[in-house]
Amino acid sequence: MSDLFEVCFYFSDEKKYEKKASHQFIVETARSLDLPGCTLLRSVESFGKNKKMHAENFFELQGNCEYIAIFVLNEAQKQSLYSKLKEAQFSCYITKASVETDVIS
């Protein structure tokens, strides 16, 4: 079994990439690379290193949303996605951890 990583990308939707919102761009990029899947989460409330609060409320619904894109990838898939995002100058914070997977049926 190959080594797998859970890779999480944390980003906001304030920038556009190839005329697409950040969340659309990362999902479409992953699909174009034929990656095995992506889970995209939109935050309800968050803050970053600058301690500025971001909350999904009436006044911010049209504003800057925070997202997390989660992947489980092998090393080659991870490098392929990293390269594509670097090429597009996609800016985000990334965490990665070695994981084991299993299926219950």
N, CA, C and O atoms as a Tinker XYZ file with bonds, in Angstrom:
   420  protein
     1  N      0.837000   -1.184000    0.000000    73     2
     2  CA     0.000000    0.000000    0.000000    64     1     3
     3  C      0.881000    1.246000    0.000000    63     2     4     5
     4  O      1.866000    1.313000    0.735000    81     3
     5  N      0.533000    2.218000   -0.811000    73     3     6
     6  CA     1.336000    3.435000   -0.887000    64     5     7
     7  C      1.010000    4.364000    0.280000    63     6     8     9
     8  O     -0.067000    4.284000    0.871000    81     7
     9  N      1.952000    5.242000    0.600000    73     7    10
    10  CA     1.733000    6.217000    1.664000    64     9    11
    11  C      0.681000    7.220000    1.219000    63    10    12    13
    12  O      0.728000    7.728000    0.099000    81    11
    13  N     -0.263000    7.499000    2.099000    73    11    14
    14  CA    -1.325000    8.459000    1.811000    64    13    15
    15  C     -1.236000    9.638000    2.766000    63    14    16    17
    16  O     -0.787000    9.510000    3.905000    81    15
    17  N     -1.674000   10.784000    2.276000    73    15    18
    18  CA    -1.674000   12.008000    3.058000    64    17    19
    19  C     -3.054000   12.636000    3.024000    63    18    20    21
    20  O     -3.710000   12.663000    1.983000    81    19
    21  N     -3.493000   13.144000    4.178000    73    19    22
    22  CA    -4.653000   14.025000    4.187000    64    21    23
    23  C     -4.080000   15.428000    4.036000    63    22    24    25
    24  O     -3.315000   15.892000    4.881000    81    23
    25  N     -4.455000   16.089000    2.964000    73    23    26
    26  CA    -3.954000   17.419000    2.665000    64    25    27
    27  C     -5.130000   18.386000    2.737000    63    26    28    29
    28  O     -6.135000   18.210000    2.048000    81    27
    29  N     -4.994000   19.406000    3.576000    73    27    30
    30  CA    -6.053000   20.404000    3.744000    64    29    31
    31  C     -5.532000   21.768000    3.306000    63    30    32    33
    32  O     -4.470000   22.211000    3.744000    81    31
    33  N     -6.282000   22.418000    2.448000    73    31    34
    34  CA    -5.968000   23.756000    1.971000    64    33    35
    35  C     -6.955000   24.721000    2.621000    63    34    36    37
    36  O     -8.167000   24.521000    2.536000    81    35
    37  N     -6.445000   25.757000    3.264000    73    35    38
    38  CA    -7.275000   26.759000    3.931000    64    37    39
    39  C     -7.130000   28.058000    3.146000    63    38    40    41
    40  O     -6.018000   28.555000    2.968000    81    39
    41  N     -8.250000   28.609000    2.675000    73    39    42
    42  CA    -8.165000   29.798000    1.827000    64    41    43
    43  C     -9.460000   30.588000    1.876000    63    42    44    45
    44  O    -10.490000   30.097000    2.339000    81    43
    45  N     -9.390000   31.815000    1.393000    73    43    46
    46  CA   -10.584000   32.656000    1.315000    64    45    47
    47  C    -10.978000   32.811000   -0.148000    63    46    48    49
    48  O    -10.226000   32.462000   -1.058000    81    47
    49  N    -12.153000   33.334000   -0.341000    73    47    50
    50  CA   -12.661000   33.514000   -1.700000    64    49    51
    51  C    -12.440000   34.931000   -2.216000    63    50    52    53
    52  O    -13.084000   35.348000   -3.179000    81    51
    53  N    -11.530000   35.675000   -1.581000    73    51    54
    54  CA   -11.350000   37.061000   -1.986000    64    53    55
    55  C    -10.590000   37.207000   -3.301000    63    54    56    57
    56  O    -10.742000   38.224000   -3.976000    81    55
    57  N     -9.781000   36.228000   -3.683000    73    55    58
    58  CA    -9.027000   36.294000   -4.939000    64    57    59
    59  C     -9.698000   35.460000   -6.011000    63    58    60    61
    60  O    -10.434000   34.516000   -5.724000    81    59
    61  N     -9.428000   35.827000   -7.251000    73    59    62
    62  CA    -9.914000   35.062000   -8.400000    64    61    63
    63  C     -8.707000   34.413000   -9.072000    63    62    64    65
    64  O     -7.616000   34.983000   -9.107000    81    63
    65  N     -8.918000   33.235000   -9.593000    73    63    66
    66  CA    -7.892000   32.504000  -10.329000    64    65    67
    67  C     -8.516000   32.072000  -11.642000    63    66    68    69
    68  O     -9.522000   31.363000  -11.668000    81    67
    69  N     -7.897000   32.514000  -12.737000    73    67    70
    70  CA    -8.438000   32.221000  -14.067000    64    69    71
    71  C     -9.925000   32.599000  -14.131000    63    70    72    73
    72  O    -10.748000   31.866000  -14.680000    81    71
    73  N    -10.241000   33.767000  -13.552000    73    71    74
    74  CA   -11.598000   34.343000  -13.539000    64    73    75
    75  C    -12.614000   33.500000  -12.775000    63    74    76    77
    76  O    -13.817000   33.620000  -13.004000    81    75
    77  N    -12.140000   32.653000  -11.874000    73    75    78
    78  CA   -13.024000   31.803000  -11.071000    64    77    79
    79  C    -12.790000   32.101000   -9.597000    63    78    80    81
    80  O    -11.698000   32.502000   -9.194000    81    79
    81  N    -13.841000   31.898000   -8.794000    73    79    82
    82  CA   -13.681000   31.997000   -7.346000    64    81    83
    83  C    -12.691000   30.924000   -6.894000    63    82    84    85
    84  O    -12.579000   29.874000   -7.526000    81    83
    85  N    -11.985000   31.187000   -5.815000    73    83    86
    86  CA   -10.966000   30.258000   -5.304000    64    85    87
    87  C    -11.500000   28.844000   -5.134000    63    86    88    89
    88  O    -10.853000   27.877000   -5.537000    81    87
    89  N    -12.690000   28.724000   -4.534000    73    87    90
    90  CA   -13.225000   27.382000   -4.271000    64    89    91
    91  C    -13.550000   26.640000   -5.565000    63    90    92    93
    92  O    -13.364000   25.426000   -5.640000    81    91
    93  N    -14.030000   27.348000   -6.579000    73    91    94
    94  CA   -14.295000   26.710000   -7.874000    64    93    95
    95  C    -12.987000   26.288000   -8.531000    63    94    96    97
    96  O    -12.885000   25.203000   -9.103000    81    95
    97  N    -11.988000   27.162000   -8.441000    73    95    98
    98  CA   -10.708000   26.893000   -9.080000    64    97    99
    99  C    -10.041000   25.647000   -8.507000    63    98   100   101
   100  O     -9.561000   24.806000   -9.267000    81    99
   101  N    -10.002000   25.511000   -7.185000    73    99   102
   102  CA    -9.304000   24.366000   -6.590000    64   101   103
   103  C    -10.023000   23.057000   -6.911000    63   102   104   105
   104  O     -9.367000   22.048000   -7.171000    81   103
   105  N    -11.353000   23.052000   -6.898000    73   103   106
   106  CA   -12.108000   21.835000   -7.215000    64   105   107
   107  C    -11.933000   21.471000   -8.688000    63   106   108   109
   108  O    -11.707000   20.305000   -9.012000    81   107
   109  N    -12.036000   22.448000   -9.580000    73   107   110
   110  CA   -11.876000   22.169000  -11.010000    64   109   111
   111  C    -10.453000   21.729000  -11.340000    63   110   112   113
   112  O    -10.250000   20.872000  -12.200000    81   111
   113  N     -9.475000   22.309000  -10.663000    73   111   114
   114  CA    -8.083000   21.899000  -10.870000    64   113   115
   115  C     -7.897000   20.445000  -10.445000    63   114   116   117
   116  O     -7.261000   19.667000  -11.156000    81   115
   117  N     -8.442000   20.079000   -9.300000    73   115   118
   118  CA    -8.345000   18.695000   -8.814000    64   117   119
   119  C     -9.007000   17.727000   -9.794000    63   118   120   121
   120  O     -8.461000   16.662000  -10.083000    81   119
   121  N    -10.170000   18.093000  -10.300000    73   119   122
   122  CA   -10.868000   17.226000  -11.269000    64   121   123
   123  C    -10.058000   17.089000  -12.550000    63   122   124   125
   124  O     -9.982000   16.001000  -13.121000    81   123
   125  N     -9.448000   18.184000  -13.009000    73   123   126
   126  CA    -8.663000   18.130000  -14.247000    64   125   127
   127  C     -7.439000   17.236000  -14.096000    63   126   128   129
   128  O     -6.945000   16.692000  -15.084000    81   127
   129  N     -6.943000   17.077000  -12.867000    73   127   130
   130  CA    -5.802000   16.198000  -12.594000    64   129   131
   131  C     -6.247000   14.766000  -12.325000    63   130   132   133
   132  O     -5.418000   13.898000  -12.051000    81   131
   133  N     -7.542000   14.519000  -12.402000    73   131   134
   134  CA    -8.120000   13.194000  -12.174000    64   133   135
   135  C     -7.800000   12.670000  -10.768000    63   134   136   137
   136  O     -7.520000   11.486000  -10.580000    81   135
   137  N     -7.848000   13.576000   -9.791000    73   135   138
   138  CA    -7.612000   13.167000   -8.407000    64   137   139
   139  C     -8.825000   12.402000   -7.895000    63   138   140   141
   140  O     -9.926000   12.568000   -8.419000    81   139
   141  N     -8.637000   11.557000   -6.868000    73   139   142
   142  CA    -9.716000   10.663000   -6.434000    64   141   143
   143  C    -10.887000   11.347000   -5.736000    63   142   144   145
   144  O    -11.932000   10.720000   -5.560000    81   143
   145  N    -10.753000   12.596000   -5.336000    73   143   146
   146  CA   -11.874000   13.277000   -4.702000    64   145   147
   147  C    -11.432000   14.472000   -3.890000    63   146   148   149
   148  O    -10.252000   14.640000   -3.584000    81   147
   149  N    -12.402000   15.297000   -3.547000    73   147   150
   150  CA   -12.161000   16.494000   -2.755000    64   149   151
   151  C    -13.419000   16.778000   -1.949000    63   150   152   153
   152  O    -14.531000   16.657000   -2.464000    81   151
   153  N    -13.250000   17.151000   -0.701000    73   151   154
   154  CA   -14.356000   17.634000    0.110000    64   153   155
   155  C    -14.099000   19.107000    0.371000    63   154   156   157
   156  O    -13.037000   19.483000    0.868000    81   155
   157  N    -15.075000   19.936000    0.034000    73   155   158
   158  CA   -14.948000   21.375000    0.203000    64   157   159
   159  C    -15.897000   21.820000    1.310000    63   158   160   161
   160  O    -17.103000   21.580000    1.241000    81   159
   161  N    -15.347000   22.467000    2.325000    73   159   162
   162  CA   -16.134000   22.950000    3.459000    64   161   163
   163  C    -16.080000   24.470000    3.511000    63   162   164   165
   164  O    -15.021000   25.068000    3.318000    81   163
   165  N    -17.221000   25.089000    3.773000    73   163   166
   166  CA   -17.285000   26.538000    3.941000    64   165   167
   167  C    -17.452000   26.824000    5.426000    63   166   168   169
   168  O    -18.324000   26.250000    6.079000    81   167
   169  N    -16.626000   27.703000    5.955000    73   167   170
   170  CA   -16.668000   27.953000    7.392000    64   169   171
   171  C    -17.877000   28.800000    7.783000    63   170   172   173
   172  O    -18.357000   29.631000    7.013000    81   171
   173  N    -18.343000   28.564000    8.985000    73   171   174
   174  CA   -19.416000   29.367000    9.561000    64   173   175
   175  C    -18.800000   30.549000   10.309000    63   174   176   177
   176  O    -19.318000   31.665000   10.279000    81   175
   177  N    -17.680000   30.271000   10.981000    73   175   178
   178  CA   -17.000000   31.313000   11.729000    64   177   179
   179  C    -15.534000   30.930000   11.859000    63   178   180   181
   180  O    -15.210000   29.759000   12.057000    81   179
   181  N    -14.642000   31.919000   11.747000    73   179   182
   182  CA   -13.213000   31.624000   11.845000    64   181   183
   183  C    -12.439000   32.899000   12.160000    63   182   184   185
   184  O    -12.963000   34.008000   12.054000    81   183
   185  N    -11.175000   32.715000   12.550000    73   183   186
   186  CA   -10.244000   33.832000   12.637000    64   185   187
   187  C     -8.864000   33.307000   12.311000    63   186   188   189
   188  O     -8.577000   32.124000   12.491000    81   187
   189  N     -8.014000   34.193000   11.830000    73   187   190
   190  CA    -6.664000   33.813000   11.448000    64   189   191
   191  C     -5.634000   34.456000   12.344000    63   190   192   193
   192  O     -5.953000   34.941000   13.429000    81   191
   193  N     -4.382000   34.459000   11.880000    73   191   194
   194  CA    -3.291000   34.974000   12.709000    64   193   195
   195  C     -3.447000   36.461000   13.029000    63   194   196   197
   196  O     -2.894000   36.944000   14.017000    81   195
   197  N     -4.205000   37.196000   12.188000    73   195   198
   198  CA    -4.443000   38.611000   12.473000    64   197   199
   199  C     -5.593000   38.818000   13.462000    63   198   200   201
   200  O     -5.907000   39.953000   13.822000    81   199
   201  N     -6.220000   37.723000   13.900000    73   199   202
   202  CA    -7.309000   37.703000   14.893000    64   201   203
   203  C     -8.601000   38.345000   14.390000    63   202   204   205
   204  O     -9.526000   38.550000   15.176000    81   203
   205  N     -8.683000   38.665000   13.109000    73   203   206
   206  CA    -9.912000   39.228000   12.542000    64   205   207
   207  C    -10.949000   38.112000   12.413000    63   206   208   209
   208  O    -10.672000   37.052000   11.852000    81   207
   209  N    -12.146000   38.368000   12.942000    73   207   210
   210  CA   -13.222000   37.379000   12.879000    64   209   211
   211  C    -13.892000   37.406000   11.508000    63   210   212   213
   212  O    -14.115000   38.468000   10.928000    81   211
   213  N    -14.203000   36.225000   11.011000    73   211   214
   214  CA   -14.987000   36.049000    9.791000    64   213   215
   215  C    -16.189000   35.217000   10.204000    63   214   216   217
   216  O    -16.038000   34.110000   10.721000    81   215
   217  N    -17.376000   35.746000    9.977000    73   215   218
   218  CA   -18.580000   35.016000   10.365000    64   217   219
   219  C    -19.582000   35.036000    9.226000    63   218   220   221
   220  O    -19.725000   36.036000    8.522000    81   219
   221  N    -20.275000   33.917000    9.054000    73   219   222
   222  CA   -21.316000   33.843000    8.043000    64   221   223
   223  C    -22.579000   34.437000    8.656000    63   222   224   225
   224  O    -23.340000   33.764000    9.352000    81   223
   225  N    -22.770000   35.711000    8.376000    73   223   226
   226  CA   -23.990000   36.362000    8.841000    64   225   227
   227  C    -24.573000   37.171000    7.696000    63   226   228   229
   228  O    -24.018000   37.181000    6.597000    81   227
   229  N    -25.651000   37.828000    7.935000    73   227   230
   230  CA   -26.363000   38.543000    6.875000    64   229   231
   231  C    -25.458000   39.501000    6.120000    63   230   232   233
   232  O    -25.527000   39.572000    4.893000    81   231
   233  N    -24.613000   40.237000    6.824000    73   231   234
   234  CA   -23.801000   41.254000    6.176000    64   233   235
   235  C    -22.606000   40.690000    5.418000    63   234   236   237
   236  O    -22.076000   41.357000    4.529000    81   235
   237  N    -22.178000   39.493000    5.745000    73   235   238
   238  CA   -20.997000   38.932000    5.090000    64   237   239
   239  C    -21.316000   37.855000    4.064000    63   238   240   241
   240  O    -20.393000   37.292000    3.476000    81   239
   241  N    -22.564000   37.552000    3.832000    73   239   242
   242  CA   -22.884000   36.472000    2.895000    64   241   243
   243  C    -22.320000   36.735000    1.510000    63   242   244   245
   244  O    -21.927000   35.799000    0.813000    81   243
   245  N    -22.275000   37.992000    1.105000    73   243   246
   246  CA   -21.739000   38.332000   -0.211000    64   245   247
   247  C    -20.246000   38.640000   -0.149000    63   246   248   249
   248  O    -19.642000   38.959000   -1.173000    81   247
   249  N    -19.657000   38.553000    1.005000    73   247   250
   250  CA   -18.267000   38.949000    1.180000    64   249   251
   251  C    -17.288000   37.803000    1.154000    63   250   252   253
   252  O    -17.486000   36.792000    0.481000    81   251
   253  N    -16.232000   37.992000    1.906000    73   251   254
   254  CA   -15.109000   37.071000    1.944000    64   253   255
   255  C    -15.453000   35.816000    2.745000    63   254   256   257
   256  O    -15.638000   35.893000    3.959000    81   255
   257  N    -15.540000   34.679000    2.091000    73   255   258
   258  CA   -15.829000   33.411000    2.760000    64   257   259
   259  C    -14.546000   32.610000    2.913000    63   258   260   261
   260  O    -13.673000   32.643000    2.046000    81   259
   261  N    -14.442000   31.900000    4.010000    73   259   262
   262  CA   -13.293000   31.031000    4.269000    64   261   263
   263  C    -13.664000   29.595000    3.907000    63   262   264   265
   264  O    -14.779000   29.151000    4.179000    81   263
   265  N    -12.723000   28.867000    3.290000    73   263   266
   266  CA   -12.964000   27.499000    2.841000    64   265   267
   267  C    -11.842000   26.575000    3.286000    63   266   268   269
   268  O    -10.722000   27.009000    3.555000    81   267
   269  N    -12.174000   25.285000    3.356000    73   267   270
   270  CA   -11.187000   24.225000    3.557000    64   269   271
   271  C    -11.456000   23.171000    2.490000    63   270   272   273
   272  O    -12.572000   22.662000    2.383000    81   271
   273  N    -10.440000   22.845000    1.706000    73   271   274
   274  CA   -10.537000   21.762000    0.720000    64   273   275
   275  C     -9.705000   20.605000    1.255000    63   274   276   277
   276  O     -8.522000   20.766000    1.555000    81   275
   277  N    -10.336000   19.431000    1.372000    73   275   278
   278  CA    -9.675000   18.265000    1.967000    64   277   279
   279  C     -9.494000   17.176000    0.917000    63   278   280   281
   280  O    -10.429000   16.821000    0.201000    81   279
   281  N     -8.280000   16.656000    0.842000    73   279   282
   282  CA    -7.940000   15.592000   -0.100000    64   281   283
   283  C     -7.240000   14.464000    0.642000    63   282   284   285
   284  O     -6.579000   14.709000    1.652000    81   283
   285  N     -7.371000   13.240000    0.163000    73   283   286
   286  CA    -6.530000   12.120000    0.585000    64   285   287
   287  C     -5.789000   11.693000   -0.673000    63   286   288   289
   288  O     -6.391000   11.193000   -1.623000    81   287
   289  N     -4.458000   11.898000   -0.667000    73   287   290
   290  CA    -3.655000   11.741000   -1.878000    64   289   291
   291  C     -2.380000   10.955000   -1.601000    63   290   292   293
   292  O     -1.869000   10.941000   -0.481000    81   291
   293  N     -1.881000   10.304000   -2.642000    73   291   294
   294  CA    -0.549000    9.716000   -2.536000    64   293   295
   295  C      0.471000   10.802000   -2.887000    63   294   296   297
   296  O      0.091000   11.908000   -3.272000    81   295
   297  N      1.740000   10.497000   -2.759000    73   295   298
   298  CA     2.797000   11.492000   -2.974000    64   297   299
   299  C      2.745000   12.095000   -4.378000    63   298   300   301
   300  O      2.858000   13.312000   -4.525000    81   299
   301  N      2.579000   11.276000   -5.399000    73   299   302
   302  CA     2.551000   11.771000   -6.783000    64   301   303
   303  C      1.357000   12.699000   -7.010000    63   302   304   305
   304  O      1.494000   13.744000   -7.645000    81   303
   305  N      0.196000   12.321000   -6.498000    73   303   306
   306  CA    -1.004000   13.160000   -6.646000    64   305   307
   307  C     -0.830000   14.486000   -5.905000    63   306   308   309
   308  O     -1.212000   15.545000   -6.404000    81   307
   309  N     -0.250000   14.411000   -4.716000    73   307   310
   310  CA    -0.012000   15.614000   -3.913000    64   309   311
   311  C      0.911000   16.576000   -4.649000    63   310   312   313
   312  O      0.634000   17.772000   -4.729000    81   311
   313  N      2.002000   16.052000   -5.182000    73   311   314
   314  CA     2.949000   16.896000   -5.910000    64   313   315
   315  C      2.328000   17.485000   -7.174000    63   314   316   317
   316  O      2.595000   18.633000   -7.529000    81   315
   317  N      1.509000   16.702000   -7.841000    73   315   318
   318  CA     0.826000   17.174000   -9.044000    64   317   319
   319  C     -0.093000   18.351000   -8.719000    63   318   320   321
   320  O     -0.104000   19.351000   -9.437000    81   319
   321  N     -0.857000   18.232000   -7.643000    73   319   322
   322  CA    -1.758000   19.313000   -7.240000    64   321   323
   323  C     -0.962000   20.530000   -6.777000    63   322   324   325
   324  O     -1.287000   21.653000   -7.161000    81   323
   325  N      0.066000   20.332000   -5.965000    73   323   326
   326  CA     0.908000   21.443000   -5.513000    64   325   327
   327  C      1.474000   22.206000   -6.708000    63   326   328   329
   328  O      1.438000   23.436000   -6.737000    81   327
   329  N      1.994000   21.480000   -7.690000    73   327   330
   330  CA     2.599000   22.114000   -8.866000    64   329   331
   331  C      1.597000   22.966000   -9.620000    63   330   332   333
   332  O      1.895000   24.094000  -10.011000    81   331
   333  N      0.407000   22.420000   -9.822000    73   331   334
   334  CA    -0.635000   23.140000  -10.556000    64   333   335
   335  C     -1.054000   24.407000   -9.808000    63   334   336   337
   336  O     -1.244000   25.457000  -10.423000    81   335
   337  N     -1.197000   24.311000   -8.489000    73   335   338
   338  CA    -1.599000   25.475000   -7.702000    64   337   339
   339  C     -0.488000   26.525000   -7.645000    63   338   340   341
   340  O     -0.769000   27.722000   -7.692000    81   339
   341  N      0.768000   26.089000   -7.543000    73   339   342
   342  CA     1.893000   27.031000   -7.566000    64   341   343
   343  C      1.967000   27.747000   -8.904000    63   342   344   345
   344  O      2.217000   28.952000   -8.960000    81   343
   345  N      1.750000   27.007000   -9.974000    73   343   346
   346  CA     1.760000   27.569000  -11.329000    64   345   347
   347  C      0.719000   28.687000  -11.459000    63   346   348   349
   348  O      0.963000   29.689000  -12.131000    81   347
   349  N     -0.427000   28.517000  -10.822000    73   347   350
   350  CA    -1.502000   29.511000  -10.875000    64   349   351
   351  C     -1.330000   30.597000   -9.808000    63   350   352   353
   352  O     -2.157000   31.503000   -9.709000    81   351
   353  N     -0.266000   30.509000   -9.013000    73   351   354
   354  CA     0.008000   31.418000   -7.903000    64   353   355
   355  C     -1.148000   31.433000   -6.897000    63   354   356   357
   356  O     -1.521000   32.476000   -6.359000    81   355
   357  N     -1.698000   30.240000   -6.665000    73   355   358
   358  CA    -2.771000   30.065000   -5.687000    64   357   359
   359  C     -2.177000   30.241000   -4.301000    63   358   360   361
   360  O     -1.188000   29.590000   -3.964000    81   359
   361  N     -2.763000   31.102000   -3.504000    73   359   362
   362  CA    -2.227000   31.431000   -2.191000    64   361   363
   363  C     -3.102000   30.830000   -1.093000    63   362   364   365
   364  O     -4.304000   31.092000   -1.036000    81   363
   365  N     -2.492000   30.019000   -0.217000    73   363   366
   366  CA    -3.265000   29.410000    0.865000    64   365   367
   367  C     -2.336000   28.825000    1.918000    63   366   368   369
   368  O     -1.125000   28.727000    1.722000    81   367
   369  N     -2.930000   28.443000    3.034000    73   367   370
   370  CA    -2.241000   27.738000    4.109000    64   369   371
   371  C     -2.553000   26.255000    3.927000    63   370   372   373
   372  O     -3.686000   25.899000    3.604000    81   371
   373  N     -1.556000   25.383000    4.132000    73   371   374
   374  CA    -1.734000   23.949000    3.889000    64   373   375
   375  C     -1.310000   23.164000    5.128000    63   374   376   377
   376  O     -0.308000   23.479000    5.769000    81   375
   377  N     -2.094000   22.136000    5.452000    73   375   378
   378  CA    -1.649000   21.146000    6.435000    64   377   379
   379  C     -1.666000   19.790000    5.756000    63   378   380   381
   380  O     -2.478000   19.541000    4.865000    81   379
   381  N     -0.766000   18.915000    6.179000    73   379   382
   382  CA    -0.773000   17.548000    5.651000    64   381   383
   383  C     -0.390000   16.598000    6.769000    63   382   384   385
   384  O      0.411000   16.920000    7.647000    81   383
   385  N     -0.981000   15.427000    6.710000    73   383   386
   386  CA    -0.703000   14.406000    7.717000    64   385   387
   387  C     -0.762000   13.044000    7.054000    63   386   388   389
   388  O     -1.590000   12.814000    6.173000    81   387
   389  N      0.108000   12.145000    7.472000    73   387   390
   390  CA     0.043000   10.765000    6.983000    64   389   391
   391  C     -1.218000   10.118000    7.532000    63   390   392   393
   392  O     -1.556000   10.293000    8.702000    81   391
   393  N     -1.908000    9.370000    6.684000    73   391   394
   394  CA    -3.150000    8.713000    7.107000    64   393   395
   395  C     -3.206000    7.289000    6.583000    63   394   396   397
   396  O     -2.546000    6.935000    5.606000    81   395
   397  N     -4.004000    6.491000    7.253000    73   395   398
   398  CA    -4.370000    5.166000    6.770000    64   397   399
   399  C     -5.855000    5.225000    6.464000    63   398   400   401
   400  O     -6.606000    5.918000    7.149000    81   399
   401  N     -6.278000    4.508000    5.448000    73   399   402
   402  CA    -7.699000    4.505000    5.108000    64   401   403
   403  C     -8.263000    3.101000    5.234000    63   402   404   405
   404  O     -7.532000    2.112000    5.183000    81   403
   405  N     -9.561000    3.035000    5.398000    73   403   406
   406  CA   -10.267000    1.770000    5.511000    64   405   407
   407  C    -11.699000    1.999000    5.067000    63   406   408   409
   408  O    -12.144000    3.142000    4.967000    81   407
   409  N    -12.414000    0.937000    4.802000    73   407   410
   410  CA   -13.817000    1.020000    4.407000    64   409   411
   411  C    -14.613000    0.069000    5.286000    63   410   412   413
   412  O    -14.210000   -1.073000    5.505000    81   411
   413  N    -15.733000    0.541000    5.784000    73   411   414
   414  CA   -16.651000   -0.312000    6.539000    64   413   415
   415  C    -17.845000   -0.584000    5.648000    63   414   416   417
   416  O    -18.458000    0.343000    5.117000    81   415
   417  N    -18.175000   -1.854000    5.485000    73   415   418
   418  CA   -19.355000   -2.176000    4.668000    64   417   419
   419  C    -20.132000   -3.315000    5.288000    63   418   420
   420  O    -21.157000   -3.729000    4.746000    81   419
